Amino acid sequence: MSHAGADLHRTDAEPLPARSTTIVLMGVAGAGKTTVMAALAERVGWATAEGDEFHSPENVARMQSGRPLTDDDRRPWLEELAAWIGDREAAYGGAGENAIVTCSALKRSYRDLLRQGHPSVRFIHLVAPVATLDSRLAERQGHYMPPALLASQLETLEPLGTDEPGEVVQADAALPEVVDAILRLLGS
């Protein structure tokens, strides 16, 4: 998947002001990122991208075999997602297009890469009790991420820092309540 033209390496001291909003729905496997994205997009009509679709075949095979990805494995994937975000920010002659993307974004360094030069990015960290995550993963069909990797994701997860643009949302409530909570945070 090629996302040519995105400026991944902006080095301006001050980022340009955001003309659009990009919500990155983050969290471990089973948090509900894809489900929440679909419901949220239905309500707001924004562009969407499923982060899992940006993984290389090698990353997918690695995860299918039960091996966690390394930072080096994740970097090209994160760069592709950042390019997609940049394309949304540049849409409509630079006016920008609001968007929602799913990405585990487990570490601060991953989130920093996603928002580097992208002022539109706001993180919504979807959280749920481990028992809920386990139950959701056990019921999930046709996904390459095996439930056995949840433990490594929980181990890797770094919570949002107070200086990161984002909020935590409880994702074990009813779906409409989760979407309403996100919309309240966005000021909608």
ABEGO torsion letter per residue (X at the ends): XBBBGBBAABABABBBBBABBBBBBBEBBGAGAAAAAAAAAAAAGBBBBBAAAABBAAAAAAAAAGBBBBAAAAAAAAAAAAAAAAAAAABGGGAEBBBBBBBAGABAAAAAAAABGBAABBBBBBBBBAAAAAAAAAABBGBABBAAAAAAAAAABBBBBAABBEBBBBAABBAAAAAAAAAAAAGX
